Amino acid sequence: MGSRSSLQSSPSVDADVGADTDAGEQQPPPPPWREIVGSNDWDNLLDPLNLNLRQLILRCGDFCQATYDAFNNDANSKFAGSSRYGRKSFFQKVLLQDAQNYQEVSCFLYATARVSVPEAFLLHSLARDGSWDRESNWIGYTAVTTDEYSVSIGRREIYVAFRGTSRNYEWVNILGAQLEPATEFDEDEGSSPKVMLGWLTMYTSDDPNSQFTKQSARSQLLATMKRLREKYAGEELSVILTGHSLGACLAILAAFDLVENRVVSETTPVTAIVFGSPQVGNRAFDDRVKSLSNLKILHVRNKIDLLTHYPGPLLGYVSTSTTDLVIDTRVRIIIQSRLKT
């Protein structure tokens, strides 16, 4: 994911980062927070890139990077595949000191798989003296704004960050590109919404013998969201999911799941801000995503990143997002609003 950018100047998605930058020039007021999280498909916020939106994108990038920094990838450790840090000290340990002032890690998420997957994503400990859990990996976390901060911004923000992989890309071939129905109610037909079996397997697999994945990552997330929704009943909520690479695919699946199955209220905005995501499903899945009014997906991708074109149209896949922010590191930023094409 690269180096982390500081968020210390303004933690809120609607903070006035657009204040006067020139003593003689009055800057326009910041847009409403719902527009920052995509209510208007980021219209007029991408070119030039709105500073409040930029701040949110950087924060999501930081939260993604934190999953890499915290992950124990030492296969010789009996704690391989776990988080190096606990929930209470998480943001401090990954050097997001500012985040710990307004965010609290609510829970950790864990994943397993019913099929063999490469160590690029599920790492298994080689230690002989009692691994913490040989079949499960720490996959991410949920974070919630503190009471004091929530009062100051007028809503409760819930973040969900999924871990990706920074290893080689052999996993894309091992997981396979078979399409599966996106929901249990969809028929197995070419015109029905479908997603890649590999992403779905990671999201929905459980292991009754594991202490951490007796419930799948999906079940863990849905239970957490239900608990938070009940805990903060009466408050205005905003849900933002993020991830890089495989984590981006999981973030898209989870965001769709939360809205499609009405885990959150129809008035609650659910936004996925993802980085370098492979293609998740077919055209029907992308159409279904676009039909959900409170679901928005901003895909930040590098034009020269080949992974974002995998598995490809020949296998029935298309990119899934409502808006793309395409960064060509060789030239400049290019804006593509996929709703208008």
Secondary structure as a PSIPRED ss2 file (coil, helix, strand):
# PSIPRED VFORMAT (PSIPRED V4.0)

   1 M C   1.000  0.000  0.000
   2 G C   1.000  0.000  0.000
   3 S C   1.000  0.000  0.000
   4 R C   1.000  0.000  0.000
   5 S C   1.000  0.000  0.000
   6 S C   1.000  0.000  0.000
   7 L C   1.000  0.000  0.000
   8 Q C   1.000  0.000  0.000
   9 S C   1.000  0.000  0.000
  10 S C   1.000  0.000  0.000
  11 P C   1.000  0.000  0.000
  12 S C   1.000  0.000  0.000
  13 V C   1.000  0.000  0.000
  14 D C   1.000  0.000  0.000
  15 A C   1.000  0.000  0.000
  16 D C   1.000  0.000  0.000
  17 V C   1.000  0.000  0.000
  18 G C   1.000  0.000  0.000
  19 A C   1.000  0.000  0.000
  20 D C   1.000  0.000  0.000
  21 T C   1.000  0.000  0.000
  22 D E   0.000  0.000  1.000
  23 A C   1.000  0.000  0.000
  24 G C   1.000  0.000  0.000
  25 E E   0.000  0.000  1.000
  26 Q C   1.000  0.000  0.000
  27 Q C   1.000  0.000  0.000
  28 P C   1.000  0.000  0.000
  29 P C   1.000  0.000  0.000
  30 P C   1.000  0.000  0.000
  31 P C   1.000  0.000  0.000
  32 P C   1.000  0.000  0.000
  33 W H   0.000  1.000  0.000
  34 R H   0.000  1.000  0.000
  35 E H   0.000  1.000  0.000
  36 I H   0.000  1.000  0.000
  37 V C   1.000  0.000  0.000
  38 G C   1.000  0.000  0.000
  39 S C   1.000  0.000  0.000
  40 N C   1.000  0.000  0.000
  41 D C   1.000  0.000  0.000
  42 W C   1.000  0.000  0.000
  43 D C   1.000  0.000  0.000
  44 N C   1.000  0.000  0.000
  45 L C   1.000  0.000  0.000
  46 L E   0.000  0.000  1.000
  47 D C   1.000  0.000  0.000
  48 P C   1.000  0.000  0.000
  49 L E   0.000  0.000  1.000
  50 N C   1.000  0.000  0.000
  51 L H   0.000  1.000  0.000
  52 N H   0.000  1.000  0.000
  53 L H   0.000  1.000  0.000
  54 R H   0.000  1.000  0.000
  55 Q H   0.000  1.000  0.000
  56 L H   0.000  1.000  0.000
  57 I H   0.000  1.000  0.000
  58 L H   0.000  1.000  0.000
  59 R H   0.000  1.000  0.000
  60 C H   0.000  1.000  0.000
  61 G H   0.000  1.000  0.000
  62 D H   0.000  1.000  0.000
  63 F H   0.000  1.000  0.000
  64 C H   0.000  1.000  0.000
  65 Q H   0.000  1.000  0.000
  66 A H   0.000  1.000  0.000
  67 T H   0.000  1.000  0.000
  68 Y H   0.000  1.000  0.000
  69 D H   0.000  1.000  0.000
  70 A H   0.000  1.000  0.000
  71 F E   0.000  0.000  1.000
  72 N C   1.000  0.000  0.000
  73 N C   1.000  0.000  0.000
  74 D C   1.000  0.000  0.000
  75 A C   1.000  0.000  0.000
  76 N C   1.000  0.000  0.000
  77 S C   1.000  0.000  0.000
  78 K C   1.000  0.000  0.000
  79 F C   1.000  0.000  0.000
  80 A C   1.000  0.000  0.000
  81 G C   1.000  0.000  0.000
  82 S C   1.000  0.000  0.000
  83 S E   0.000  0.000  1.000
  84 R C   1.000  0.000  0.000
  85 Y C   1.000  0.000  0.000
  86 G C   1.000  0.000  0.000
  87 R C   1.000  0.000  0.000
  88 K C   1.000  0.000  0.000
  89 S C   1.000  0.000  0.000
  90 F H   0.000  1.000  0.000
  91 F H   0.000  1.000  0.000
  92 Q H   0.000  1.000  0.000
  93 K H   0.000  1.000  0.000
  94 V C   1.000  0.000  0.000
  95 L C   1.000  0.000  0.000
  96 L C   1.000  0.000  0.000
  97 Q C   1.000  0.000  0.000
  98 D C   1.000  0.000  0.000
  99 A H   0.000  1.000  0.000
 100 Q H   0.000  1.000  0.000
 101 N H   0.000  1.000  0.000
 102 Y C   1.000  0.000  0.000
 103 Q E   0.000  0.000  1.000
 104 E E   0.000  0.000  1.000
 105 V E   0.000  0.000  1.000
 106 S E   0.000  0.000  1.000
 107 C E   0.000  0.000  1.000
 108 F E   0.000  0.000  1.000
 109 L E   0.000  0.000  1.000
 110 Y E   0.000  0.000  1.000
 111 A E   0.000  0.000  1.000
 112 T C   1.000  0.000  0.000
 113 A C   1.000  0.000  0.000
 114 R C   1.000  0.000  0.000
 115 V C   1.000  0.000  0.000
 116 S C   1.000  0.000  0.000
 117 V C   1.000  0.000  0.000
 118 P C   1.000  0.000  0.000
 119 E C   1.000  0.000  0.000
 120 A C   1.000  0.000  0.000
 121 F C   1.000  0.000  0.000
 122 L C   1.000  0.000  0.000
 123 L C   1.000  0.000  0.000
 124 H C   1.000  0.000  0.000
 125 S C   1.000  0.000  0.000
 126 L C   1.000  0.000  0.000
 127 A C   1.000  0.000  0.000
 128 R C   1.000  0.000  0.000
 129 D C   1.000  0.000  0.000
 130 G C   1.000  0.000  0.000
 131 S C   1.000  0.000  0.000
 132 W C   1.000  0.000  0.000
 133 D C   1.000  0.000  0.000
 134 R C   1.000  0.000  0.000
 135 E C   1.000  0.000  0.000
 136 S C   1.000  0.000  0.000
 137 N E   0.000  0.000  1.000
 138 W E   0.000  0.000  1.000
 139 I E   0.000  0.000  1.000
 140 G E   0.000  0.000  1.000
 141 Y E   0.000  0.000  1.000
 142 T E   0.000  0.000  1.000
 143 A E   0.000  0.000  1.000
 144 V E   0.000  0.000  1.000
 145 T E   0.000  0.000  1.000
 146 T C   1.000  0.000  0.000
 147 D H   0.000  1.000  0.000
 148 E H   0.000  1.000  0.000
 149 Y H   0.000  1.000  0.000
 150 S H   0.000  1.000  0.000
 151 V H   0.000  1.000  0.000
 152 S H   0.000  1.000  0.000
 153 I H   0.000  1.000  0.000
 154 G C   1.000  0.000  0.000
 155 R C   1.000  0.000  0.000
 156 R E   0.000  0.000  1.000
 157 E E   0.000  0.000  1.000
 158 I E   0.000  0.000  1.000
 159 Y E   0.000  0.000  1.000
 160 V E   0.000  0.000  1.000
 161 A E   0.000  0.000  1.000
 162 F E   0.000  0.000  1.000
 163 R C   1.000  0.000  0.000
 164 G C   1.000  0.000  0.000
 165 T C   1.000  0.000  0.000
 166 S C   1.000  0.000  0.000
 167 R C   1.000  0.000  0.000
 168 N C   1.000  0.000  0.000
 169 Y C   1.000  0.000  0.000
 170 E C   1.000  0.000  0.000
 171 W H   0.000  1.000  0.000
 172 V H   0.000  1.000  0.000
 173 N H   0.000  1.000  0.000
 174 I H   0.000  1.000  0.000
 175 L H   0.000  1.000  0.000
 176 G C   1.000  0.000  0.000
 177 A C   1.000  0.000  0.000
 178 Q C   1.000  0.000  0.000
 179 L E   0.000  0.000  1.000
 180 E E   0.000  0.000  1.000
 181 P E   0.000  0.000  1.000
 182 A C   1.000  0.000  0.000
 183 T C   1.000  0.000  0.000
 184 E C   1.000  0.000  0.000
 185 F C   1.000  0.000  0.000
 186 D C   1.000  0.000  0.000
 187 E C   1.000  0.000  0.000
 188 D C   1.000  0.000  0.000
 189 E C   1.000  0.000  0.000
 190 G C   1.000  0.000  0.000
 191 S C   1.000  0.000  0.000
 192 S C   1.000  0.000  0.000
 193 P C   1.000  0.000  0.000
 194 K E   0.000  0.000  1.000
 195 V E   0.000  0.000  1.000
 196 M E   0.000  0.000  1.000
 197 L H   0.000  1.000  0.000
 198 G H   0.000  1.000  0.000
 199 W H   0.000  1.000  0.000
 200 L H   0.000  1.000  0.000
 201 T H   0.000  1.000  0.000
 202 M H   0.000  1.000  0.000
 203 Y H   0.000  1.000  0.000
 204 T H   0.000  1.000  0.000
 205 S C   1.000  0.000  0.000
 206 D C   1.000  0.000  0.000
 207 D C   1.000  0.000  0.000
 208 P C   1.000  0.000  0.000
 209 N C   1.000  0.000  0.000
 210 S C   1.000  0.000  0.000
 211 Q C   1.000  0.000  0.000
 212 F C   1.000  0.000  0.000
 213 T C   1.000  0.000  0.000
 214 K C   1.000  0.000  0.000
 215 Q C   1.000  0.000  0.000
 216 S C   1.000  0.000  0.000
 217 A H   0.000  1.000  0.000
 218 R H   0.000  1.000  0.000
 219 S H   0.000  1.000  0.000
 220 Q H   0.000  1.000  0.000
 221 L H   0.000  1.000  0.000
 222 L H   0.000  1.000  0.000
 223 A H   0.000  1.000  0.000
 224 T H   0.000  1.000  0.000
 225 M H   0.000  1.000  0.000
 226 K H   0.000  1.000  0.000
 227 R H   0.000  1.000  0.000
 228 L H   0.000  1.000  0.000
 229 R H   0.000  1.000  0.000
 230 E H   0.000  1.000  0.000
 231 K H   0.000  1.000  0.000
 232 Y C   1.000  0.000  0.000
 233 A C   1.000  0.000  0.000
 234 G C   1.000  0.000  0.000
 235 E C   1.000  0.000  0.000
 236 E C   1.000  0.000  0.000
 237 L E   0.000  0.000  1.000
 238 S E   0.000  0.000  1.000
 239 V E   0.000  0.000  1.000
 240 I E   0.000  0.000  1.000
 241 L E   0.000  0.000  1.000
 242 T E   0.000  0.000  1.000
 243 G E   0.000  0.000  1.000
 244 H E   0.000  0.000  1.000
 245 S C   1.000  0.000  0.000
 246 L H   0.000  1.000  0.000
 247 G H   0.000  1.000  0.000
 248 A H   0.000  1.000  0.000
 249 C H   0.000  1.000  0.000
 250 L H   0.000  1.000  0.000
 251 A H   0.000  1.000  0.000
 252 I H   0.000  1.000  0.000
 253 L H   0.000  1.000  0.000
 254 A H   0.000  1.000  0.000
 255 A H   0.000  1.000  0.000
 256 F H   0.000  1.000  0.000
 257 D H   0.000  1.000  0.000
 258 L H   0.000  1.000  0.000
 259 V H   0.000  1.000  0.000
 260 E H   0.000  1.000  0.000
 261 N C   1.000  0.000  0.000
 262 R C   1.000  0.000  0.000
 263 V C   1.000  0.000  0.000
 264 V C   1.000  0.000  0.000
 265 S C   1.000  0.000  0.000
 266 E C   1.000  0.000  0.000
 267 T C   1.000  0.000  0.000
 268 T C   1.000  0.000  0.000
 269 P C   1.000  0.000  0.000
 270 V E   0.000  0.000  1.000
 271 T E   0.000  0.000  1.000
 272 A E   0.000  0.000  1.000
 273 I E   0.000  0.000  1.000
 274 V E   0.000  0.000  1.000
 275 F E   0.000  0.000  1.000
 276 G C   1.000  0.000  0.000
 277 S C   1.000  0.000  0.000
 278 P C   1.000  0.000  0.000
 279 Q C   1.000  0.000  0.000
 280 V C   1.000  0.000  0.000
 281 G E   0.000  0.000  1.000
 282 N C   1.000  0.000  0.000
 283 R H   0.000  1.000  0.000
 284 A H   0.000  1.000  0.000
 285 F H   0.000  1.000  0.000
 286 D H   0.000  1.000  0.000
 287 D H   0.000  1.000  0.000
 288 R H   0.000  1.000  0.000
 289 V H   0.000  1.000  0.000
 290 K H   0.000  1.000  0.000
 291 S H   0.000  1.000  0.000
 292 L C   1.000  0.000  0.000
 293 S C   1.000  0.000  0.000
 294 N C   1.000  0.000  0.000
 295 L E   0.000  0.000  1.000
 296 K E   0.000  0.000  1.000
 297 I E   0.000  0.000  1.000
 298 L E   0.000  0.000  1.000
 299 H E   0.000  0.000  1.000
 300 V E   0.000  0.000  1.000
 301 R E   0.000  0.000  1.000
 302 N E   0.000  0.000  1.000
 303 K C   1.000  0.000  0.000
 304 I C   1.000  0.000  0.000
 305 D C   1.000  0.000  0.000
 306 L H   0.000  1.000  0.000
 307 L H   0.000  1.000  0.000
 308 T H   0.000  1.000  0.000
 309 H H   0.000  1.000  0.000
 310 Y C   1.000  0.000  0.000
 311 P C   1.000  0.000  0.000
 312 G C   1.000  0.000  0.000
 313 P H   0.000  1.000  0.000
 314 L H   0.000  1.000  0.000
 315 L H   0.000  1.000  0.000
 316 G C   1.000  0.000  0.000
 317 Y C   1.000  0.000  0.000
 318 V E   0.000  0.000  1.000
 319 S C   1.000  0.000  0.000
 320 T C   1.000  0.000  0.000
 321 S C   1.000  0.000  0.000
 322 T C   1.000  0.000  0.000
 323 T E   0.000  0.000  1.000
 324 D E   0.000  0.000  1.000
 325 L E   0.000  0.000  1.000
 326 V E   0.000  0.000  1.000
 327 I E   0.000  0.000  1.000
 328 D C   1.000  0.000  0.000
 329 T C   1.000  0.000  0.000
 330 R C   1.000  0.000  0.000
 331 V C   1.000  0.000  0.000
 332 R C   1.000  0.000  0.000
 333 I E   0.000  0.000  1.000
 334 I E   0.000  0.000  1.000
 335 I E   0.000  0.000  1.000
 336 Q E   0.000  0.000  1.000
 337 S C   1.000  0.000  0.000
 338 R H   0.000  1.000  0.000
 339 L H   0.000  1.000  0.000
 340 K H   0.000  1.000  0.000
 341 T C   1.000  0.000  0.000
